[in-house]
Amino acid sequence: MGNEQRLPGGRIVYDPRGTVTAEPQELAPRLESLAGIRLGVLDNTKWNASQLLRETVARLQEDSNFAEIRRYAKESFSRTADPELLDRIARETDAVITAIGD
């Protein structure tokens, strides 16, 4: 294996970091304002994510009047979001916030 190293005495140590390769992705254009947008809130289902997102939305609402706020949740924090969910969010919202919430 490429991520292993043999120590004196014969023990093998594995480097858990691995290698990630990904194509660069272009960022979406920045919105001029949050006023009047459809805000998506994606909860990754970690223990504190919901609380963090509620408080973040409350702070954002102090300065912005959203047309609507739509809430979504991943099935599991340990997996990527279902592509169908991501497509739905893209259709139904103008901007999305998410949080890890550890």
N, CA, C and O of each residue as an XYZ file, in Angstrom:
408
protein
N       0.841     -1.194      0.000
C       0.000      0.000      0.000
C       0.876      1.243      0.000
O       1.977      1.224      0.549
N       0.406      2.310     -0.601
C       1.169      3.537     -0.690
C       1.192      4.352      0.586
O       2.071      5.199      0.752
N       0.254      4.124      1.495
C       0.168      4.936      2.702
C       0.640      4.183      3.930
O       0.151      4.428      5.033
N       1.572      3.283      3.757
C       2.090      2.550      4.902
C       3.589      2.766      5.027
O       4.283      3.068      4.056
N       4.055      2.602      6.241
C       5.481      2.748      6.509
C       5.874      1.639      7.474
O       5.203      1.413      8.481
N       6.965      0.949      7.162
C       7.447     -0.118      8.030
C       8.466      0.466      9.004
O       9.440      1.101      8.599
N       8.227      0.243     10.278
C       9.111      0.733     11.331
C      10.173     -0.310     11.645
O      10.009     -1.485     11.317
N      11.282      0.125     12.292
C      12.257     -0.869     12.752
C      11.539     -1.878     13.650
O      10.722     -1.495     14.488
N      11.834     -3.131     13.480
C      11.150     -4.162     14.248
C      10.001     -4.784     13.462
O       9.385     -5.750     13.913
N       9.715     -4.229     12.292
C       8.733     -4.836     11.408
C       7.304     -4.331     11.511
O       6.462     -4.713     10.699
N       7.009     -3.487     12.483
C       5.631     -2.985     12.598
C       5.304     -2.063     11.426
O       6.167     -1.357     10.905
N       4.048     -2.091     11.031
C       3.596     -1.260      9.917
C       2.674     -0.180     10.463
O       1.764     -0.460     11.243
N       2.921      1.061     10.043
C       2.086      2.196     10.425
C       1.419      2.708      9.153
O       2.073      2.894      8.128
N       0.099      2.933      9.232
C      -0.656      3.438      8.087
C      -0.964      4.914      8.276
O      -1.340      5.349      9.365
N      -0.802      5.671      7.218
C      -1.162      7.089      7.218
C      -2.630      7.183      6.806
O      -2.957      6.892      5.656
N      -3.531      7.586      7.724
C      -4.964      7.578      7.420
C      -5.437      8.732      6.547
O      -6.598      8.762      6.139
N      -4.551      9.684      6.257
C      -4.993     10.869      5.515
C      -5.355     10.578      4.080
O      -6.243     11.230      3.531
N      -4.707      9.634      3.461
C      -5.017      9.314      2.080
C      -4.729     10.473      1.141
O      -4.136     11.478      1.531
N      -5.154     10.316     -0.087
C      -4.967     11.341     -1.105
C      -6.313     11.620     -1.757
O      -7.023     10.698     -2.158
N      -6.649     12.873     -1.857
C      -7.913     13.262     -2.481
C      -7.601     14.048     -3.744
O      -6.805     14.988     -3.734
N      -8.234     13.650     -4.811
C      -8.103     14.409     -6.053
C      -9.497     14.864     -6.463
O     -10.450     14.085     -6.430
N      -9.603     16.105     -6.841
C     -10.893     16.655     -7.264
C     -10.653     17.761     -8.274
O      -9.668     18.495     -8.208
N     -11.570     17.853     -9.194
C     -11.510     18.928    -10.176
C     -11.885     20.242     -9.501
O     -12.796     20.265     -8.674
N     -11.205     21.334     -9.834
C     -11.591     22.632     -9.270
C     -13.020     22.982     -9.687
O     -13.435     22.718    -10.816
N     -13.754     23.573     -8.768
C     -15.133     23.980     -9.033
C     -15.232     25.500     -8.948
O     -14.636     26.129     -8.073
N     -15.980     26.064     -9.856
C     -16.191     27.507     -9.847
C     -17.250     27.851     -8.803
O     -18.274     27.175     -8.710
N     -17.009     28.889     -8.027
C     -17.974     29.325     -7.028
C     -19.131     30.064     -7.685
O     -18.973     30.694     -8.731
N     -20.286     29.975     -7.058
C     -21.451     30.718     -7.542
C     -21.201     32.207     -7.339
O     -20.474     32.586     -6.420
N     -21.784     33.049     -8.171
C     -21.606     34.491     -7.980
C     -22.196     34.935     -6.641
O     -23.219     34.414     -6.196
N     -21.545     35.889     -6.018
C     -22.013     36.422     -4.738
C     -23.287     37.236     -4.953
O     -23.396     37.998     -5.913
N     -24.245     37.064     -4.047
C     -25.492     37.829     -4.130
C     -25.243     39.273     -3.721
O     -24.435     39.545     -2.833
N     -25.932     40.184     -4.367
C     -25.832     41.604     -4.004
C     -26.402     41.844     -2.609
O     -25.886     42.658     -1.843
N     -27.485     41.113     -2.289
C     -28.190     41.308     -1.025
C     -28.920     40.018     -0.669
O     -29.224     39.209     -1.546
N     -29.197     39.830      0.604
C     -30.000     38.687      1.039
C     -31.488     39.027      1.095
O     -32.325     38.141      1.264
N     -31.811     40.295      0.954
C     -33.207     40.742      1.042
C     -34.045     40.109     -0.067
O     -33.685     40.167     -1.243
N     -35.161     39.508      0.324
C     -36.101     38.966     -0.638
C     -35.732     37.628     -1.249
O     -36.439     37.150     -2.135
N     -34.657     37.014     -0.809
C     -34.261     35.735     -1.402
C     -34.969     34.572     -0.710
O     -35.523     34.718      0.379
N     -34.934     33.428     -1.365
C     -35.389     32.167     -0.773
C     -34.153     31.515     -0.163
O     -33.266     31.056     -0.883
N     -34.099     31.479      1.154
C     -32.931     30.949      1.857
C     -33.125     29.473      2.155
O     -34.149     29.075      2.711
N     -32.147     28.663      1.786
C     -32.137     27.249      2.143
C     -31.240     27.035      3.349
O     -30.191     27.666      3.474
N     -31.659     26.143      4.233
C     -30.891     25.813      5.435
C     -30.717     24.299      5.435
O     -31.683     23.557      5.612
N     -29.482     23.843      5.235
C     -29.193     22.410      5.149
C     -28.544     21.936      6.440
O     -27.408     22.301      6.744
N     -29.265     21.127      7.191
C     -28.794     20.550      8.449
C     -28.098     19.229      8.122
O     -28.687     18.357      7.483
N     -26.851     19.082      8.559
C     -26.144     17.841      8.260
C     -26.446     16.750      9.289
O     -25.891     15.655      9.196
N     -27.303     17.022     10.257
C     -27.788     16.110     11.304
C     -26.769     15.801     12.389
O     -26.982     14.882     13.179
N     -25.675     16.536     12.451
C     -24.785     16.374     13.606
C     -25.455     16.999     14.814
O     -26.384     17.795     14.672
N     -24.990     16.642     16.001
C     -25.673     16.959     17.253
C     -25.998     18.432     17.432
O     -27.107     18.748     17.862
N     -25.110     19.326     17.133
C     -25.337     20.748     17.394
C     -25.643     21.564     16.142
O     -25.804     22.782     16.225
N     -25.725     20.917     14.997
C     -25.943     21.654     13.747
C     -27.273     22.395     13.750
O     -27.339     23.549     13.327
N     -28.320     21.750     14.218
C     -29.645     22.371     14.209
C     -29.662     23.655     15.035
O     -30.190     24.678     14.597
N     -29.086     23.595     16.223
C     -29.041     24.785     17.086
C     -28.206     25.887     16.440
O     -28.613     27.049     16.430
N     -27.055     25.532     15.907
C     -26.188     26.514     15.258
C     -26.907     27.170     14.082
O     -26.824     28.385     13.903
N     -27.604     26.378     13.286
C     -28.319     26.927     12.135
C     -29.485     27.813     12.557
O     -29.707     28.864     11.956
N     -30.238     27.403     13.589
C     -31.347     28.250     14.078
C     -30.829     29.616     14.511
O     -31.410     30.647     14.170
N     -29.736     29.614     15.262
C     -29.181     30.884     15.745
C     -28.611     31.719     14.603
O     -28.732     32.944     14.612
N     -27.998     31.074     13.632
C     -27.461     31.795     12.473
C     -28.588     32.436     11.672
O     -28.488     33.598     11.276
N     -29.657     31.685     11.432
C     -30.801     32.231     10.694
C     -31.414     33.396     11.463
O     -31.770     34.412     10.865
N     -31.539     33.262     12.771
C     -32.101     34.359     13.579
C     -31.265     35.623     13.435
O     -31.812     36.720     13.314
N     -29.948     35.479     13.449
C     -29.069     36.649     13.269
C     -29.222     37.245     11.879
O     -29.290     38.465     11.729
N     -29.277     36.392     10.864
C     -29.442     36.888      9.494
C     -30.772     37.619      9.327
O     -30.849     38.606      8.595
N     -31.815     37.142      9.999
C     -33.130     37.778      9.894
C     -33.154     39.165     10.528
O     -34.033     39.970     10.218
N     -32.214     39.451     11.399
C     -32.142     40.792     11.985
C     -31.831     41.842     10.921
O     -32.250     42.993     11.036
N     -31.091     41.437      9.884
C     -30.657     42.374      8.845
C     -31.305     42.142      7.483
O     -31.221     43.001      6.606
N     -31.949     40.994      7.298
C     -32.497     40.662      5.982
C     -33.917     40.144      6.110
O     -34.251     39.421      7.048
N     -34.744     40.527      5.148
C     -36.115     40.048      5.092
C     -36.190     39.018      3.968
O     -36.252     39.383      2.794
N     -36.185     37.738      4.322
C     -36.197     36.675      3.326
C     -37.605     36.468      2.781
O     -38.586     36.603      3.513
N     -37.701     36.140      1.494
C     -38.997     35.794      0.910
C     -39.524     34.524      1.573
O     -40.714     34.415      1.866
N     -38.639     33.578      1.802
C     -38.994     32.365      2.533
C     -37.721     31.673      3.009
O     -36.628     31.912      2.497
N     -37.897     30.819      3.995
C     -36.796     30.011      4.515
C     -37.225     28.558      4.411
O     -38.248     28.160      4.969
N     -36.443     27.776      3.699
C     -36.736     26.351      3.535
C     -35.652     25.548      4.244
O     -34.460     25.815      4.089
N     -36.079     24.572      5.017
C     -35.140     23.753      5.791
C     -35.057     22.351      5.195
O     -36.057     21.764      4.783
N     -33.841     21.842      5.165
C     -33.564     20.516      4.622
C     -32.625     19.799      5.588
O     -31.943     20.437      6.390
N     -32.594     18.474      5.507
C     -31.677     17.697      6.344
C     -31.104     16.540      5.539
O     -31.804     15.892      4.760
N     -29.824     16.298      5.743
C     -29.192     15.122      5.157
C     -29.673     13.887      5.913
O     -30.110     13.987      7.060
N     -29.593     12.727      5.271
C     -29.982     11.491      5.945
C     -28.966     11.094      6.999
O     -29.332     10.524      8.027
N     -27.702     11.386      6.762
C     -26.647     11.006      7.701
C     -25.503     11.996      7.586
O     -25.118     12.390      6.485
N     -24.962     12.398      8.732
C     -23.842     13.340      8.688
C     -22.583     12.706      8.128
O     -21.676     13.418      7.695
N     -22.509     11.390      8.128
C     -21.285     10.723      7.686
C     -21.245     10.473      6.182
O     -20.267      9.933      5.665
N     -22.299     10.864      5.487
C     -22.342     10.663      4.037
C     -22.630     11.987      3.335
O     -23.162     12.926      3.926
N     -22.266     12.029      2.071
C     -22.578     13.226      1.294
C     -24.090     13.323      1.108
O     -24.805     12.326      1.199
N     -24.551     14.512      0.852
C     -25.987     14.708      0.621
C     -26.397     13.997     -0.663
O     -25.638     13.945     -1.631
N     -27.590     13.460     -0.654
C     -28.146     12.787     -1.816
C     -28.211     13.777     -2.982
O     -28.707     14.889     -2.805
N     -27.725     13.404     -4.159
C     -27.775     14.319     -5.307
C     -29.181     14.839     -5.607
O     -29.332     15.979     -6.046
N     -30.207     14.023     -5.377
C     -31.585     14.486     -5.596
C     -31.943     15.599     -4.620
O     -32.637     16.547     -4.987
N     -31.470     15.489     -3.370
C     -31.708     16.550     -2.392
C     -31.001     17.825     -2.831
O     -31.578     18.910     -2.762
N     -29.763     17.703     -3.281
C     -29.015     18.886     -3.723
C     -29.690     19.547     -4.921
O     -29.758     20.774     -4.997
N     -30.187     18.746     -5.853
C     -30.909     19.302     -7.006
C     -32.171     20.033     -6.554
O     -32.485     21.114     -7.054
N     -32.890     19.436     -5.609
C     -34.112     20.073     -5.081
C     -33.787     21.405     -4.423
O     -34.478     22.399     -4.647
N     -32.733     21.425     -3.609
C     -32.323     22.665     -2.942
C     -31.970     23.727     -3.980
O     -32.349     24.889     -3.838
N     -31.247     23.327     -5.020
C     -30.852     24.275     -6.067
C     -32.066     24.864     -6.777
O     -32.066     26.043     -7.133
N     -33.096     24.056     -6.983
C     -34.318     24.545     -7.645
C     -35.133     25.465     -6.742
O     -35.724     26.438     -7.211
N     -35.162     25.159     -5.460
C     -36.091     25.826     -4.547
C     -35.517     27.022     -3.801
O     -36.262     27.729     -3.121
N     -34.219     27.268     -3.908
C     -33.613     28.345     -3.122
C     -32.677     29.197     -3.968
O     -32.260     28.810     -5.060
N     -32.363     30.372     -3.425
C     -31.411     31.273     -4.075
C     -30.038     31.221     -3.412
O     -29.023     31.510     -4.045
N     -30.014     30.851     -2.137
C     -28.770     30.741     -1.375
C     -28.983     29.712     -0.275
O     -30.107     29.504      0.181
N     -27.902     29.070      0.149
C     -27.994     28.013      1.153
C     -26.920     28.219      2.205
O     -25.789     28.596      1.898
N     -27.296     27.964      3.461
C     -26.297     27.898      4.520
C     -26.339     26.492      5.098
O     -27.380     25.835      5.085
N     -25.206     26.040      5.602
C     -25.116     24.734      6.240
C     -24.109     24.833      7.370
O     -23.370     25.812      7.470
N     -24.083     23.823      8.216
C     -23.159     23.828      9.348
C     -22.816     22.399      9.722
O     -23.604     21.479      9.499
N     -21.644     22.223     10.287
C     -21.228     20.906     10.759
C     -21.763     20.660     12.164
O     -22.347     19.605     12.413
N     -21.586     21.588     13.080
C     -22.190     21.507     14.399
C     -21.610     20.490     15.348
O     -22.354     19.899     16.130
N     -20.309     20.260     15.314
C     -19.685     19.358     16.301
C     -19.675     19.982     17.665
O     -19.191     19.372     18.619
